[in-house]
Amino acid sequence: MLSDHYTTFLTIHSILRWFILLSGIGVLFSCFLGISRKLPFAPLGRRTGLIYVSLIDTQFLLGALIYTISPIVHALWADPSAGMKQHELRFFGVEHTTIMVIALILAHIGAIRSRRAKEALKAYSVALTWYALSLALILLGIPWWRPLLGS
């Protein structure tokens, strides 16, 4: 049943990446703005960070579902030694997944550490660092050779 919806889930996953990229740019911009204008961290920094992390969490859950029903991933794990020699199988079965899980962890570290910071400047600086690292990994892990909208 779920495998019948693979293309639909993949299309949603592909479209959602643009919202993540926009929110990532938005959170970095809000951090720069907060630092330069010495703004309080709440609500600007917390709200933009929450949006960014929430979108990544949603994308991760959708990606985990796709991973379980993906014919590409199934082909990799059917014959791992041959699959690791094929770029697309290796990328989606191992590299993309690993990079994106690390990006998700970095985003969560940024959210937690920025919330715990006592001063607004420190909170923005911490958020900027961790969210920038997270966004950089996301950019690295996106399969740019595939259609930009859709599967």
C-alpha positions as CSV (number, residue, x, y, z in Angstrom):
1,M,0.0,0.0,0.0
2,L,2.6,2.5,1.0
3,S,4.8,1.7,-1.9
4,D,1.9,2.7,-4.2
5,H,2.4,6.2,-2.7
6,Y,6.2,6.3,-3.1
7,T,6.1,9.0,-5.9
8,T,3.7,11.1,-4.0
9,F,5.8,11.0,-0.8
10,L,8.9,11.7,-2.8
11,T,7.3,14.7,-4.5
12,I,6.2,16.2,-1.1
13,H,9.7,15.5,0.2
14,S,11.2,17.3,-2.7
15,I,8.9,20.3,-2.4
16,L,9.4,20.5,1.4
17,R,13.1,21.0,0.8
18,W,12.5,24.5,-0.5
19,F,10.6,25.5,2.6
20,I,13.5,24.2,4.7
21,L,16.0,26.1,2.6
22,L,13.9,29.3,2.8
23,S,13.5,28.9,6.6
24,G,17.2,28.2,6.9
25,I,18.0,31.4,5.2
26,G,15.4,33.1,7.3
27,V,16.8,31.9,10.6
28,L,20.3,32.9,9.6
29,F,19.0,36.3,8.6
30,S,17.2,36.7,11.9
31,C,20.3,35.7,13.8
32,F,22.3,38.4,11.9
33,L,19.6,40.9,12.5
34,G,19.4,40.0,16.2
35,I,23.2,40.3,16.6
36,S,23.5,43.6,14.7
37,R,20.5,45.3,16.3
38,K,21.0,43.7,19.7
39,L,17.5,42.4,19.8
40,P,16.1,40.1,22.5
41,F,16.3,36.5,21.5
42,A,12.7,35.8,22.1
43,P,10.5,35.9,20.1
44,L,12.5,36.4,16.9
45,G,15.3,33.9,17.3
46,R,13.1,31.3,19.0
47,R,10.3,31.5,16.5
48,T,12.5,31.3,13.4
49,G,14.5,28.5,14.9
50,L,11.4,26.6,15.8
51,I,10.1,26.9,12.3
52,Y,13.4,25.7,10.8
53,V,13.8,22.7,13.2
54,S,10.1,21.8,12.9
55,L,10.4,21.6,9.1
56,I,13.5,19.5,9.3
57,D,11.8,17.1,11.8
58,T,8.8,16.8,9.4
59,Q,11.2,16.2,6.5
60,F,13.1,13.6,8.5
61,L,9.9,11.7,9.3
62,L,8.8,11.8,5.7
63,G,12.3,10.8,4.6
64,A,12.3,7.8,7.0
65,L,9.0,6.7,5.5
66,I,10.4,7.0,2.0
67,Y,13.5,5.1,3.0
68,T,11.5,2.1,4.1
69,I,9.6,1.9,0.8
70,S,12.2,3.2,-1.7
71,P,13.0,0.9,-4.6
72,I,16.4,2.5,-4.7
73,V,17.2,1.7,-1.1
74,H,15.8,-1.8,-1.5
75,A,18.1,-2.3,-4.5
76,L,21.1,-1.2,-2.4
77,W,20.3,-3.6,0.5
78,A,19.4,-6.5,-1.8
79,D,23.1,-6.5,-2.9
80,P,25.1,-4.1,-0.8
81,S,28.5,-4.8,-2.3
82,A,27.2,-4.1,-5.9
83,G,24.9,-1.3,-4.7
84,M,27.8,0.6,-3.0
85,K,29.5,0.8,-6.5
86,Q,26.5,2.6,-8.0
87,H,26.3,6.3,-7.2
88,E,22.6,6.7,-6.9
89,L,22.1,3.6,-4.8
90,R,24.9,4.6,-2.4
91,F,23.9,8.2,-2.2
92,F,20.3,7.6,-1.2
93,G,20.9,4.5,0.8
94,V,23.8,5.8,2.9
95,E,25.2,9.2,2.1
96,H,22.0,11.3,1.9
97,T,20.5,9.7,4.9
98,T,23.7,10.1,7.0
99,I,24.2,13.7,6.0
100,M,20.6,14.7,6.7
101,V,20.5,12.9,10.1
102,I,23.7,14.9,11.1
103,A,22.1,18.1,9.9
104,L,19.0,17.4,11.9
105,I,21.1,16.8,15.0
106,L,23.0,20.0,14.5
107,A,19.8,22.0,14.1
108,H,18.5,20.5,17.4
109,I,21.8,21.3,19.2
110,G,21.4,24.9,17.9
111,A,17.9,25.1,19.2
112,I,18.7,23.7,22.6
113,R,21.9,25.6,23.2
114,S,20.4,28.9,22.0
115,R,17.4,28.5,24.4
116,R,19.8,27.8,27.3
117,A,22.0,30.9,26.6
118,K,21.6,33.6,29.2
119,E,22.2,36.6,27.0
120,A,20.6,37.4,23.7
121,L,23.8,38.0,21.8
122,K,25.1,34.6,22.9
123,A,21.8,32.9,22.0
124,Y,22.0,34.4,18.5
125,S,25.6,33.5,18.0
126,V,25.1,30.0,19.1
127,A,22.0,29.6,16.9
128,L,23.8,31.2,14.0
129,T,26.7,28.7,14.3
130,W,24.7,25.5,14.6
131,Y,22.0,26.4,12.1
132,A,24.6,27.5,9.6
133,L,26.4,24.1,10.0
134,S,23.0,22.3,9.7
135,L,22.0,24.3,6.5
136,A,25.5,23.7,4.9
137,L,25.0,20.0,5.4
138,I,21.5,20.1,4.0
139,L,22.8,21.9,0.9
140,L,25.5,19.2,0.6
141,G,23.1,16.4,1.0
142,I,20.5,17.5,-1.5
143,P,20.5,15.5,-4.8
144,W,20.8,18.6,-7.1
145,W,20.9,16.4,-10.2
146,R,17.3,15.3,-9.6
147,P,14.2,17.4,-10.6
148,L,14.0,20.6,-8.5
149,L,10.2,20.2,-8.0
150,G,8.9,16.7,-7.8
151,S,10.4,13.2,-7.7
